[in-house]
Amino acid sequence: MDLSGKPTLWMYYENGQPVRSEESTKAAGVANRRVYYKDGKISRVEEDTNGDGKSDTFSYFENGQLLRKELDRKHVGKIDLWGYYQDGRLIKQDEDLHGDGKVSRIVYFQGDEVVRREEDTSRRGRMDLIEFFSQGRLTKRLRDTKGTGKWDTVSYFQDNQLVREERDTKGDGVFDFRTLYDKGKIIAQEADTNGDRRVDVWVNFQNGERIEQLEDQKYEGRVTARYVFKDGQVVNQEQLENVEPPRASSTFASVEEELRSIARDGASVVVGKPAATTFSGLESGAEIK
């Protein structure tokens, strides 16, 4: 009972075993938390968190352990968040961001930290963005920017800042365009124009503006042409012979190679599941169930 003498907890029994309890945690005399029991152990908890008389939080247990929690965060009678637990810890969270009953974001946890986030940003019914985290910091982002069901862009981050982005502009499963960043500004771009995975175009930027473009027009690993830009226009150009590229540039990888690298790095992302099954969203255009 509370200080006014009104009961705050009601217990119901069958054959000497508890089957249900109702509790008033806010307004005296009005139950806003109901606990259901099976074989003497908690099996389900329903809570009304905003006092409108309707349950909006549902927790499910097995052998006394929390397995799943469902929330109606907008209090409209629809579940829009599902949390999945293992050994009492949240390991996966599904979210309906648009109120259409479909999962549009999935978040994976390890310990208390987010390690991966998948999202259907275009509302096409499949995940088109996956982000990876380490120690609470964003490290990599994979996107299907064209809605084709194929991953075409991968972005790399350091200290939560974008440092490099690679794109498959032709849709053939091989990255061919690279952009380099420093403190949020573009400093260089590189491209493979003939499909041999080697860089043959180098573009340099200053204060976010293109100032120079170097090209290997013979595809022999040497610069053979130079273009100078000002205010977005070519102001000078010259042919060159046997000139070293401006920097050492790595060859472009295929999308499949990037996915394999991600899978190796994420082998322990989801506790209790092998690496082969933890990256369901990495299948190109994986449908949302």
Backbone torsions as a table, in degrees:
resi	resn	phi	psi	omega
1	MET	NA	155.5	175.8
2	ASP	-91.1	-172.8	-175.7
3	LEU	-65.7	-22.1	179.9
4	SER	-86.0	-3.2	180.0
5	GLY	90.5	3.7	179.8
6	LYS	-86.8	141.2	-179.7
7	PRO	-67.4	145.4	177.3
8	THR	-119.9	-6.0	-178.8
9	LEU	-142.8	129.7	177.2
10	TRP	-123.5	130.4	179.1
11	MET	-115.9	137.3	-179.7
12	TYR	-121.9	135.4	-173.4
13	TYR	-126.2	153.1	168.6
14	GLU	-136.7	125.8	-178.8
15	ASN	53.8	36.7	177.0
16	GLY	80.2	0.1	179.9
17	GLN	-108.2	138.9	177.0
18	PRO	-67.5	135.9	177.0
19	VAL	-117.8	-24.4	179.8
20	ARG	-161.3	146.3	171.7
21	SER	-133.8	148.5	176.3
22	GLU	-126.2	134.9	-174.0
23	GLU	-133.3	141.9	174.6
24	SER	-105.9	106.9	-178.2
25	THR	-98.9	-8.0	-179.1
26	LYS	-125.7	-83.9	-179.5
27	ALA	-82.8	124.4	-178.1
28	ALA	-60.6	135.8	177.5
29	GLY	86.1	-7.3	179.4
30	VAL	-117.7	113.7	-178.2
31	ALA	-74.8	127.0	177.7
32	ASN	-123.0	5.4	178.1
33	ARG	-142.1	123.4	179.9
34	ARG	-122.4	132.9	-179.1
35	VAL	-118.7	129.1	179.5
36	TYR	-110.3	142.1	-174.3
37	TYR	-120.1	150.3	172.6
38	LYS	-136.4	123.3	-177.0
39	ASP	54.2	37.5	176.3
40	GLY	82.1	-1.0	-179.3
41	LYS	-115.4	151.7	178.5
42	ILE	-63.1	130.1	176.9
43	SER	-114.9	-29.2	-178.9
44	ARG	-155.8	143.2	175.9
45	VAL	-128.3	130.6	176.9
46	GLU	-119.0	133.6	-176.7
47	GLU	-132.6	143.5	171.8
48	ASP	-107.3	103.6	-172.4
49	THR	-88.5	-15.4	-177.2
50	ASN	-114.5	4.8	173.4
51	GLY	74.7	22.9	179.8
52	ASP	-94.2	5.8	178.5
53	GLY	84.7	2.7	-179.8
54	LYS	-120.6	134.8	178.4
55	SER	-66.7	135.4	179.8
56	ASP	-129.3	-2.3	177.7
57	THR	-133.5	126.3	-176.4
58	PHE	-127.4	125.2	-179.9
59	SER	-117.9	134.9	-176.5
60	TYR	-118.2	136.8	-173.9
61	PHE	-126.0	155.1	172.0
62	GLU	-138.2	124.3	-175.7
63	ASN	53.5	36.7	177.1
64	GLY	81.4	-2.1	-178.6
65	GLN	-101.2	134.1	177.2
66	LEU	-67.8	125.8	178.8
67	LEU	-108.7	-40.6	-174.3
68	ARG	-149.0	145.3	176.1
69	LYS	-132.6	133.4	179.5
70	GLU	-120.7	135.6	-176.8
71	LEU	-127.9	139.8	168.2
72	ASP	-103.2	88.8	-171.9
73	ARG	-72.7	-25.5	-178.3
74	LYS	-94.2	-3.8	178.4
75	HIS	57.5	48.3	179.2
76	VAL	-118.0	7.6	180.0
77	GLY	88.4	11.3	178.7
78	LYS	-125.6	132.9	175.0
79	ILE	-72.0	131.0	179.3
80	ASP	-128.7	5.8	175.7
81	LEU	-147.9	131.0	177.6
82	TRP	-123.6	123.6	177.7
83	GLY	-112.1	135.9	-178.1
84	TYR	-116.3	136.7	-170.5
85	TYR	-123.3	150.8	174.4
86	GLN	-140.8	125.1	-177.4
87	ASP	53.8	36.7	176.3
88	GLY	82.0	0.5	-178.6
89	ARG	-111.9	142.7	176.6
90	LEU	-71.1	124.6	-179.9
91	ILE	-115.9	-21.2	-177.4
92	LYS	-154.9	141.3	-179.1
93	GLN	-136.7	124.0	176.0
94	ASP	-102.7	140.2	-179.0
95	GLU	-132.1	140.3	169.7
96	ASP	-102.3	104.8	-174.5
97	LEU	-85.2	-15.6	-171.6
98	HIS	-116.6	0.4	178.1
99	GLY	71.8	21.7	-179.3
100	ASP	-102.4	8.3	179.0
101	GLY	80.4	4.4	-179.0
102	LYS	-108.7	142.0	176.7
103	VAL	-72.0	120.3	-179.3
104	SER	-116.5	-5.3	174.5
105	ARG	-148.0	136.9	175.7
106	ILE	-126.5	129.8	-179.7
107	VAL	-120.7	131.6	178.6
108	TYR	-109.3	142.9	-176.4
109	PHE	-123.5	150.7	169.5
110	GLN	-135.7	116.5	-170.1
111	GLY	67.0	-128.6	178.8
112	ASP	-102.7	10.2	-173.9
113	GLU	-113.0	146.0	171.8
114	VAL	-73.9	131.0	177.9
115	VAL	-114.9	-22.3	178.7
116	ARG	-155.2	144.9	178.1
117	ARG	-138.0	129.0	178.1
118	GLU	-117.5	143.7	-178.0
119	GLU	-148.7	144.1	171.1
120	ASP	-95.9	91.1	-173.9
121	THR	-80.1	-21.7	-176.4
122	SER	-101.7	-1.2	178.3
123	ARG	59.5	39.3	177.1
124	ARG	-93.9	-1.7	179.3
125	GLY	92.3	11.7	175.7
126	ARG	-146.9	152.4	-179.4
127	MET	-68.3	129.1	178.9
128	ASP	-124.3	8.3	177.4
129	LEU	-147.5	131.9	173.8
130	ILE	-131.9	130.5	178.1
131	GLU	-118.7	142.7	-179.3
132	PHE	-118.6	142.3	-175.2
133	PHE	-128.8	150.5	173.9
134	SER	-138.3	123.1	-178.7
135	GLN	53.1	41.3	175.9
136	GLY	80.4	2.6	-178.2
137	ARG	-113.3	140.2	176.9
138	LEU	-68.7	128.5	-178.9
139	THR	-116.0	-31.1	-175.5
140	LYS	-154.3	146.9	177.9
141	ARG	-135.9	129.6	179.4
142	LEU	-114.3	132.9	-175.7
143	ARG	-137.0	148.8	166.4
144	ASP	-107.9	93.5	-171.5
145	THR	-81.5	-17.5	-175.5
146	LYS	-102.1	-4.9	179.8
147	GLY	70.5	27.4	-178.0
148	THR	-92.4	-6.3	-174.8
149	GLY	85.7	8.9	178.4
150	LYS	-121.8	136.3	175.5
151	TRP	-70.0	131.5	-176.6
152	ASP	-131.9	-6.0	-178.4
153	THR	-141.7	132.3	173.9
154	VAL	-126.9	132.7	-178.3
155	SER	-119.7	140.6	-178.5
156	TYR	-115.2	140.7	-175.8
157	PHE	-126.7	149.6	173.5
158	GLN	-135.7	125.1	-174.9
159	ASP	53.8	40.6	177.8
160	ASN	68.6	8.9	177.7
161	GLN	-109.5	138.3	178.8
162	LEU	-66.2	127.3	179.5
163	VAL	-118.4	-24.6	-179.5
164	ARG	-156.9	145.3	176.5
165	GLU	-139.6	135.9	178.5
166	GLU	-123.5	138.3	-176.3
167	ARG	-129.2	145.2	170.1
168	ASP	-98.7	96.9	-174.0
169	THR	-82.2	-19.0	-176.2
170	LYS	-97.4	-10.7	-179.9
171	GLY	73.4	21.1	-178.3
172	ASP	-98.9	8.0	177.8
173	GLY	85.9	10.4	178.6
174	VAL	-129.0	130.3	176.9
175	PHE	-68.1	141.1	-177.4
176	ASP	-141.3	2.2	-179.0
177	PHE	-140.7	129.0	-174.3
178	ARG	-127.7	137.0	175.9
179	THR	-124.1	132.2	179.8
180	LEU	-109.5	140.7	-176.3
181	TYR	-126.7	153.3	171.7
182	ASP	-140.9	119.7	-179.2
183	LYS	53.8	40.5	175.2
184	GLY	85.4	-3.6	-179.1
185	LYS	-110.9	144.3	175.6
186	ILE	-67.7	130.2	176.4
187	ILE	-115.4	-21.4	-179.7
188	ALA	-164.2	157.1	172.1
189	GLN	-135.9	150.4	179.0
190	GLU	-138.3	148.7	-177.7
191	ALA	-144.3	152.6	171.0
192	ASP	-112.4	110.8	-174.5
193	THR	-96.8	-12.2	-177.3
194	ASN	-114.9	4.0	173.5
195	GLY	81.2	14.8	178.9
196	ASP	-94.9	6.7	177.1
197	ARG	74.9	-1.1	178.1
198	ARG	-97.5	144.7	178.9
199	VAL	-69.2	129.3	176.2
200	ASP	-128.7	2.5	173.9
201	VAL	-136.2	129.0	177.7
202	TRP	-122.4	126.4	179.3
203	VAL	-119.6	131.8	-179.9
204	ASN	-111.9	143.2	-177.4
205	PHE	-122.3	154.5	174.1
206	GLN	-139.5	124.0	-176.3
207	ASN	54.2	36.9	176.9
208	GLY	82.4	0.3	-179.0
209	GLU	-112.8	140.1	178.2
210	ARG	-68.2	129.8	180.0
211	ILE	-121.0	-20.7	-176.1
212	GLU	-155.4	142.7	174.2
213	GLN	-133.4	125.3	179.3
214	LEU	-111.9	141.0	-176.6
215	GLU	-133.2	141.5	170.5
216	ASP	-101.4	87.8	-172.8
217	GLN	-78.9	-11.5	177.4
218	LYS	-101.4	-4.6	178.9
219	TYR	57.2	44.4	-180.0
220	GLU	-117.1	10.4	178.2
221	GLY	84.5	13.8	179.4
222	ARG	-128.7	148.7	178.7
223	VAL	-78.0	128.2	-178.8
224	THR	-120.9	-6.3	179.3
225	ALA	-150.0	145.4	-180.0
226	ARG	-134.2	133.5	178.0
227	TYR	-124.3	133.3	179.4
228	VAL	-108.2	135.3	-176.2
229	PHE	-117.5	149.8	171.7
230	LYS	-147.3	127.1	-178.5
231	ASP	54.5	36.1	176.2
232	GLY	82.4	0.9	-177.6
233	GLN	-117.3	147.0	175.7
234	VAL	-72.0	123.9	179.6
235	VAL	-112.2	-13.0	179.2
236	ASN	-160.1	146.1	176.1
237	GLN	-148.7	150.4	-178.7
238	GLU	-153.4	150.1	174.0
239	GLN	-89.9	141.7	-177.3
240	LEU	-124.4	161.5	178.0
241	GLU	-127.9	124.7	169.9
242	ASN	55.1	45.3	-179.6
243	VAL	-99.9	136.9	179.2
244	GLU	-65.5	143.6	173.6
245	PRO	-60.0	156.9	-175.3
246	PRO	-69.4	-18.5	-179.3
247	ARG	-160.4	161.1	174.7
248	ALA	-77.4	120.2	-176.8
249	SER	-116.7	132.2	178.8
250	SER	-73.0	153.8	177.3
251	THR	-70.6	158.6	179.5
252	PHE	-80.4	140.5	178.1
253	ALA	-94.8	164.8	173.2
254	SER	-85.1	161.1	177.2
255	VAL	-61.2	-39.9	-179.2
256	GLU	-62.8	-39.8	177.9
257	GLU	-63.9	-39.3	177.7
258	GLU	-64.6	-41.0	179.0
259	LEU	-63.9	-39.7	177.6
260	ARG	-65.0	-38.3	177.1
261	SER	-63.8	-42.7	178.7
262	ILE	-63.2	-42.9	-179.6
263	ALA	-62.3	-39.4	177.6
264	ARG	-64.7	-44.4	-179.6
265	ASP	-66.5	-29.9	-174.6
266	GLY	-100.8	24.4	-174.8
267	ALA	-58.5	-28.3	-177.3
268	SER	-113.8	22.4	-176.7
269	VAL	-61.7	-50.3	-179.7
270	VAL	-103.5	114.5	-175.6
271	VAL	-59.7	134.8	174.2
272	GLY	85.1	0.6	179.2
273	LYS	-125.7	142.2	179.4
274	PRO	-71.0	160.4	-176.4
275	ALA	-58.1	-33.2	-175.9
276	ALA	-64.6	-22.1	-177.0
277	THR	-111.4	-2.0	-177.3
278	THR	-83.6	-13.0	-176.2
279	PHE	-114.3	51.1	179.8
280	SER	-57.6	-36.2	-178.6
281	GLY	-72.0	-11.5	-178.2
282	LEU	-81.4	-11.7	172.5
283	GLU	-67.8	130.6	-174.1
284	SER	-53.5	120.5	176.3
285	GLY	66.8	33.8	-179.9
286	ALA	-56.8	127.4	-178.5
287	GLU	-71.6	145.4	175.8
288	ILE	-82.4	127.5	180.0
289	LYS	-83.8	NA	NA
